[in-house]
């Protein structure tokens, strides 16, 4: 859950930076005296102290509302994660050889090493699982569509695409992984919540926290 708290922290920092800029910018304009706006060259009188106080109050109220919404969304993410079931805290996973491409799996689907699928001995076909590489914390979500592996000590065979995602295309052989069963529509629900957080916080992908340091 650390990534969710970090995500929301970035949102709060961004909001604080934007609101702070707005207040400072408004103060600078007031200090400059009368301003000119529009093609008609209409003069705008500096804002009074009472107006500034009113605007600050509204900003604080909006900040509180948005902060409350972010906390609510974070709680929804936590509740969703609470539905995730760990089935193997630590086990071994391997991947399919390319010779299996085009062959039918135990579920009847045609196998492809380019898809995000996996074989497990007992989990129902269609189950979505999250697999975490315990050596680097990389994760992939795959769907169970086959049975296996049948080698002692292994609980999962991954498609090559999924396996290479976990190893940054540098791995081969066997991985130590954690396997978790995801609740129904997990990916869709998580995506919706994270989209709402992005909409509220307006966090750019390349946000640099140093830009907001004091």
MODAZI-V284008 format. One record per backbone hydrogen bond with DSSP energy under -0.5 kcal/mol. NH is the residue of the N-H (numbers start at 1). CO is the residue of the C=O. E is the energy in kcal/mol with one decimal. If there is no record, write none. Layout:
NH&CO&E, NH&CO&E
This chain:
4&1&-0.8, 5&1&-1.7, 6&2&-2.5, 7&3&-2.0, 8&4&-2.3, 9&5&-2.4, 10&6&-2.2, 11&7&-1.4, 12&8&-2.3, 13&9&-2.3, 14&10&-2.5, 15&11&-2.6, 16&12&-2.3, 17&13&-2.2, 18&14&-2.4, 19&15&-2.7, 20&16&-2.4, 21&17&-2.0, 22&18&-2.0, 23&19&-2.2, 24&20&-2.4, 25&21&-2.8, 26&22&-2.0, 27&23&-1.9, 28&24&-2.3, 29&25&-1.8, 30&26&-1.6, 31&27&-2.2, 32&28&-1.3, 33&30&-1.6, 35&44&-1.9, 37&42&-1.8, 41&38&-1.4, 42&37&-1.2, 44&35&-2.6, 45&43&-0.5, 52&48&-2.2, 53&49&-2.4, 54&50&-2.1, 55&51&-2.6, 56&52&-2.5, 57&53&-2.2, 58&54&-2.1, 59&55&-2.3, 60&56&-2.4, 61&57&-2.3, 62&58&-2.6, 63&59&-2.6, 64&60&-2.3, 65&61&-2.3, 66&62&-2.6, 67&63&-2.5, 68&64&-2.3, 69&65&-1.9, 70&66&-2.4, 71&67&-2.2, 72&68&-2.1, 73&69&-2.4, 74&70&-2.3, 75&71&-1.9, 76&72&-1.8, 77&73&-2.0, 78&74&-2.2, 79&75&-2.4, 80&76&-2.1, 81&77&-2.3, 82&78&-1.8, 83&79&-0.6, 83&80&-1.0, 84&81&-1.4, 85&181&-2.4, 86&84&-0.5, 87&85&-0.6, 87&179&-2.3, 88&179&-1.9, 91&177&-2.2, 92&153&-0.9, 93&175&-2.3, 94&156&-2.3, 96&158&-2.1, 100&97&-1.8, 101&98&-1.8, 102&111&-2.9, 103&100&-2.1, 105&109&-3.4, 107&145&-1.4, 108&105&-1.4, 111&103&-3.5, 115&112&-1.3, 117&115&-1.2, 118&143&-1.8, 119&157&-2.6, 120&146&-2.0, 126&144&-3.3, 127&124&-1.8, 129&127&-0.5, 129&142&-2.7, 130&180&-2.8, 131&129&-0.6, 131&140&-3.0, 132&130&-0.5, 132&178&-2.3, 133&138&-2.9, 134&132&-0.7, 134&176&-2.3, 136&133&-1.1, 137&133&-2.6, 140&131&-1.8, 142&129&-2.4, 142&140&-0.5, 143&116&-1.7, 144&127&-2.5, 145&118&-2.3, 146&118&-1.0, 154&151&-1.7, 155&92&-2.1, 156&92&-1.1, 157&119&-1.9, 158&94&-3.2, 159&117&-2.0, 161&113&-1.9, 163&159&-2.4, 164&160&-2.9, 165&161&-1.7, 166&162&-1.5, 167&163&-0.9, 168&164&-0.7, 168&165&-0.5, 169&164&-2.7, 170&167&-1.2, 174&172&-0.8, 175&93&-2.7, 177&91&-3.0, 177&175&-0.6, 178&132&-1.9, 179&88&-2.6, 180&130&-2.1, 181&85&-3.4, 182&128&-2.8, 186&183&-1.6, 189&185&-2.4, 190&186&-2.8, 191&187&-2.3, 192&188&-2.2, 193&189&-2.1, 194&190&-2.6, 195&191&-2.2, 196&192&-1.8, 197&193&-2.0, 198&194&-2.3, 199&195&-2.2, 200&196&-2.3, 201&197&-2.9, 202&198&-2.5, 204&202&-0.6, 207&204&-1.5, 209&207&-0.6, 211&208&-1.8, 212&209&-1.7, 213&210&-1.1
